[in-house]
């Protein structure tokens, strides 16, 4: 095996994907609007996760607490290409400021779950080892 297969210029890049997360958002022709999502790199994902950790307690009785809702919002905002969640006009239409506030106001719980699941899937987050081995074989 050659190390050249692992060189940056030889690594395949995943493309952005289009997904439908809800039938509530319609295009002018009546078809379901698609969201464009992108894969997150390991470094970006690690930073995002660390932003959702907090330490509670004092002295020897400290625990790390992970804020799952904050993580889902940050993951969604990081992984969505379109619609532009930073667009002021879109935020104004929901009466919020900021992309995380927008995603919380804009989506129902199940829609956010579906969006996050899509971003995790395209990023390879949550795949178990056997799935990765099978994928590598193909």
C-alpha positions as CSV (number, residue, x, y, z in Angstrom):
1,X,0.0,0.0,0.0
2,X,1.3,3.4,-0.9
3,X,1.0,6.5,1.3
4,X,0.1,8.4,-1.8
5,X,-3.5,7.3,-1.5
6,X,-3.6,9.4,1.7
7,X,-2.2,12.6,0.2
8,X,-4.6,15.5,0.3
9,X,-4.7,15.9,-3.4
10,X,-5.7,12.3,-3.9
11,X,-8.5,12.2,-1.2
12,X,-12.0,12.3,-2.6
13,X,-14.1,15.2,-1.5
14,X,-17.8,14.6,-0.6
15,X,-20.2,16.8,-2.5
16,X,-23.0,18.8,-0.8
17,X,-26.3,17.0,-0.8
18,X,-29.9,18.2,-1.2
19,X,-32.5,16.9,1.3
20,X,-36.1,17.5,2.0
21,X,-36.7,17.8,5.7
22,X,-40.4,18.9,5.6
23,X,-43.3,19.3,3.3
24,X,-44.0,22.7,4.9
25,X,-41.5,24.5,2.8
26,X,-42.7,24.8,-0.9
27,X,-41.1,26.1,-4.1
28,X,-43.2,28.4,-6.3
29,X,-44.1,25.4,-8.4
30,X,-45.5,23.5,-5.4
31,X,-42.6,21.0,-5.0
32,X,-40.9,20.5,-1.7
33,X,-38.0,22.9,-1.1
34,X,-34.7,21.2,-0.7
35,X,-32.1,22.1,1.9
36,X,-28.4,21.9,0.8
37,X,-26.2,20.4,3.4
38,X,-22.4,19.9,3.5
39,X,-20.1,17.5,5.3
40,X,-18.3,18.7,8.4
41,X,-14.6,17.9,8.9
42,X,-13.3,16.3,12.1
43,X,-11.6,19.5,13.4
44,X,-14.8,21.5,12.8
45,X,-17.0,18.9,14.5
46,X,-14.6,18.6,17.5
47,X,-14.7,22.4,18.0
48,X,-18.5,22.4,17.7
49,X,-18.8,19.6,20.3
50,X,-16.4,21.3,22.8
51,X,-18.6,24.5,22.6
52,X,-21.5,22.4,23.9
53,X,-19.6,21.1,27.0
54,X,-19.8,22.8,30.3
55,X,-18.3,21.9,33.7
56,X,-20.6,22.0,36.7
57,X,-19.7,21.8,40.4
58,X,-16.7,22.7,42.5
59,X,-13.5,21.0,43.5
60,X,-13.5,17.3,43.2
61,X,-17.2,17.1,42.5
62,X,-17.2,18.5,39.0
63,X,-19.0,16.9,36.1
64,X,-19.0,17.6,32.4
65,X,-22.4,18.3,31.0
66,X,-23.2,18.1,27.3
67,X,-26.0,20.3,25.9
68,X,-27.6,18.2,23.2
69,X,-30.0,20.9,22.1
70,X,-27.2,23.4,21.7
71,X,-25.2,20.8,19.8
72,X,-28.0,20.1,17.4
73,X,-28.5,23.8,16.6
74,X,-24.8,24.4,16.1
75,X,-24.5,21.3,13.9
76,X,-27.5,22.4,11.8
77,X,-26.2,25.9,11.4
78,X,-22.7,24.7,10.5
79,X,-23.9,22.1,8.0
80,X,-26.6,24.0,6.2
81,X,-25.5,25.8,3.0
82,X,-29.0,26.7,1.8
83,X,-31.2,28.3,2.9
84,X,-28.7,30.9,4.1
85,X,-29.5,30.9,7.9
86,X,-27.5,34.1,8.3
87,X,-29.7,36.0,5.9
88,X,-31.2,39.1,7.7
89,X,-34.4,39.0,5.7
90,X,-35.0,35.4,6.5
91,X,-34.3,36.0,10.2
92,X,-36.5,39.1,10.2
93,X,-39.4,37.0,8.7
94,X,-39.3,34.8,11.9
95,X,-38.6,37.8,14.2
96,X,-35.2,36.5,15.4
97,X,-31.6,37.5,15.3
98,X,-28.9,34.9,14.7
99,X,-28.8,31.6,12.8
100,X,-29.2,29.4,15.9
101,X,-32.3,31.4,17.0
102,X,-33.6,31.1,13.4
103,X,-33.2,27.3,13.2
104,X,-35.0,26.9,16.5
105,X,-37.9,29.1,15.5
106,X,-38.1,27.9,11.9
107,X,-38.2,24.1,12.4
108,X,-40.4,21.7,14.4
109,X,-38.5,19.2,16.6
110,X,-38.8,16.3,14.1
111,X,-37.6,18.6,11.2
112,X,-34.5,19.6,13.2
113,X,-33.9,15.9,13.9
114,X,-34.1,15.0,10.2
115,X,-31.8,17.9,9.3
116,X,-29.2,17.0,11.9
117,X,-29.4,13.3,10.9
118,X,-28.7,14.3,7.3
119,X,-25.7,16.4,8.3
120,X,-24.4,13.6,10.5
121,X,-24.8,11.0,7.8
122,X,-23.0,13.1,5.1
123,X,-20.2,13.8,7.6
124,X,-19.9,10.1,8.7
125,X,-20.8,10.9,12.3
126,X,-22.5,8.1,14.1
127,X,-21.6,5.3,11.6
128,X,-20.6,2.2,13.5
129,X,-17.3,0.5,12.7
130,X,-18.9,-2.4,10.7
131,X,-20.7,0.1,8.4
132,X,-17.4,1.9,7.7
133,X,-15.6,-1.4,7.0
134,X,-18.4,-2.4,4.6
135,X,-18.2,1.0,2.9
136,X,-14.4,0.7,2.6
137,X,-14.7,-2.7,0.9
138,X,-17.0,-1.3,-1.8
